[in-house]
Amino acid sequence: MLEELRTERAAIDEAIAVLARLSLGQGKRRGRPPLWMKGLEVKRRGRPPGSKNKPKEE
């Protein structure tokens, strides 16, 4: 049981070290964050699908 806990502790320590390394490598990013990070839906630009140009009435 003790050996199992020691291996589990080693795995947790390794995971903590990896996360610490990742957080140190990333500085502050400049500019607006992408929409997927904000959790908002992406607004599509232009006409909605299926819409067509209406003929001009004279």
Backbone as CSV, one residue per row, in Angstrom:
resi,resn,N_x,N_y,N_z,CA_x,CA_y,CA_z,C_x,C_y,C_z
1,MET,0.821,-1.189,0.000,0.000,0.000,0.000,0.872,1.264,0.000
2,LEU,1.933,1.245,0.810,2.838,2.403,0.846,3.525,2.618,-0.500
3,GLU,3.923,1.544,-1.139,4.587,1.668,-2.448,3.634,2.267,-3.477
4,GLU,2.382,1.871,-3.419,1.380,2.419,-4.339,1.199,3.925,-4.109
5,LEU,1.161,4.343,-2.864,1.033,5.766,-2.556,2.263,6.547,-2.999
6,ARG,3.438,5.941,-2.870,4.673,6.620,-3.300,4.699,6.815,-4.819
7,THR,4.255,5.806,-5.556,4.230,5.952,-7.021,3.194,6.994,-7.428
8,GLU,2.083,7.023,-6.691,1.054,8.027,-6.980,1.586,9.436,-6.690
9,ARG,2.326,9.576,-5.591,2.915,10.870,-5.247,3.930,11.295,-6.297
10,ALA,4.715,10.352,-6.806,5.697,10.672,-7.845,4.997,11.154,-9.114
11,ALA,3.890,10.519,-9.473,3.144,10.929,-10.665,2.563,12.328,-10.474
12,ILE,2.061,12.604,-9.274,1.496,13.933,-9.001,2.590,14.992,-9.036
13,ASP,3.748,14.686,-8.442,4.870,15.639,-8.468,5.317,15.934,-9.896
14,GLU,5.341,14.895,-10.721,5.733,15.083,-12.118,4.718,15.953,-12.853
15,ALA,3.435,15.732,-12.600,2.386,16.541,-13.239,2.488,18.000,-12.802
16,ILE,2.768,18.231,-11.530,2.926,19.599,-11.031,4.113,20.278,-11.699
17,ALA,5.214,19.544,-11.858,6.395,20.112,-12.500,6.111,20.481,-13.954
18,VAL,5.385,19.637,-14.662,5.043,19.916,-16.064,4.166,21.159,-16.157
19,LEU,3.168,21.249,-15.277,2.285,22.417,-15.306,3.035,23.694,-14.943
20,ALA,3.947,23.612,-14.003,4.739,24.788,-13.633,5.608,25.233,-14.799
21,ARG,6.193,24.272,-15.508,7.024,24.604,-16.670,6.197,25.257,-17.764
22,LEU,4.996,24.746,-17.976,4.120,25.329,-19.003,3.717,26.753,-18.639
23,SER,3.408,26.988,-17.386,2.966,28.328,-17.000,4.103,29.336,-17.071
24,LEU,5.327,28.909,-16.830,6.463,29.829,-16.919,6.791,30.193,-18.359
25,GLY,6.566,29.272,-19.280,6.929,29.502,-20.668,6.002,30.450,-21.400
26,GLN,4.835,30.701,-20.842,3.869,31.542,-21.540,3.813,32.914,-20.885
27,GLY,4.253,33.928,-21.637,4.148,35.289,-21.148,2.773,35.839,-21.476
28,LYS,2.553,37.079,-21.117,1.266,37.694,-21.451,1.177,37.890,-22.945
29,ARG,0.029,37.550,-23.485,-0.181,37.721,-24.923,-0.760,39.091,-25.166
30,ARG,-0.404,39.659,-26.279,-0.927,40.973,-26.640,-2.128,40.802,-27.540
31,GLY,-3.024,41.760,-27.475,-4.167,41.767,-28.373,-5.391,41.100,-27.777
32,ARG,-6.414,41.040,-28.583,-7.692,40.486,-28.157,-7.613,38.961,-28.128
33,PRO,-8.148,38.337,-27.086,-8.137,36.867,-27.059,-9.110,36.307,-28.088
34,PRO,-8.850,35.108,-28.585,-9.767,34.516,-29.553,-11.139,34.281,-28.931
35,LEU,-12.167,34.244,-29.779,-13.531,34.085,-29.294,-13.734,32.755,-28.580
36,TRP,-13.027,31.714,-29.005,-13.234,30.421,-28.363,-12.753,30.445,-26.921
37,MET,-11.831,31.360,-26.585,-11.377,31.463,-25.206,-12.400,32.209,-24.353
38,LYS,-13.163,33.096,-24.970,-14.178,33.844,-24.234,-15.429,33.008,-24.005
39,GLY,-15.617,31.963,-24.793,-16.811,31.139,-24.661,-18.006,31.710,-25.394
40,LEU,-17.774,32.639,-26.312,-18.871,33.230,-27.081,-19.007,32.528,-28.424
41,GLU,-20.182,32.632,-28.974,-20.382,32.071,-30.304,-19.713,32.975,-31.328
42,VAL,-19.184,32.362,-32.368,-18.534,33.127,-33.416,-19.601,33.732,-34.313
43,LYS,-19.556,35.055,-34.488,-20.511,35.708,-35.376,-20.006,35.574,-36.798
44,ARG,-20.888,35.155,-37.665,-20.512,35.017,-39.072,-20.783,36.331,-39.775
45,ARG,-19.897,36.673,-40.687,-20.061,37.914,-41.427,-20.711,37.629,-42.770
46,GLY,-21.372,38.643,-43.316,-21.967,38.513,-44.645,-23.388,37.992,-44.596
47,ARG,-23.851,37.557,-45.739,-25.223,37.071,-45.850,-25.370,35.704,-45.207
48,PRO,-26.563,35.438,-44.687,-26.799,34.097,-44.157,-26.850,33.086,-45.290
49,PRO,-26.527,31.835,-45.019,-26.551,30.838,-46.094,-27.956,30.684,-46.674
50,GLY,-28.024,30.572,-47.990,-29.309,30.384,-48.660,-29.951,31.651,-49.160
51,SER,-29.443,32.814,-48.733,-30.038,34.060,-49.215,-29.432,34.400,-50.578
52,LYS,-30.261,34.982,-51.442,-29.797,35.347,-52.777,-30.116,36.810,-53.033
53,ASN,-29.504,37.368,-54.054,-29.813,38.742,-54.441,-31.241,38.809,-54.982
54,LYS,-31.989,39.774,-54.493,-33.343,39.964,-55.022,-33.258,40.766,-56.315
55,PRO,-34.057,40.414,-57.311,-34.034,41.190,-58.570,-34.562,42.594,-58.316
56,LYS,-33.965,43.562,-59.012,-34.395,44.953,-58.854,-35.755,45.157,-59.492
57,GLU,-36.623,45.901,-58.799,-37.930,46.222,-59.367,-37.817,47.553,-60.097
58,GLU,-38.299,47.594,-61.334,-38.195,48.834,-62.126,-39.505,49.525,-62.225
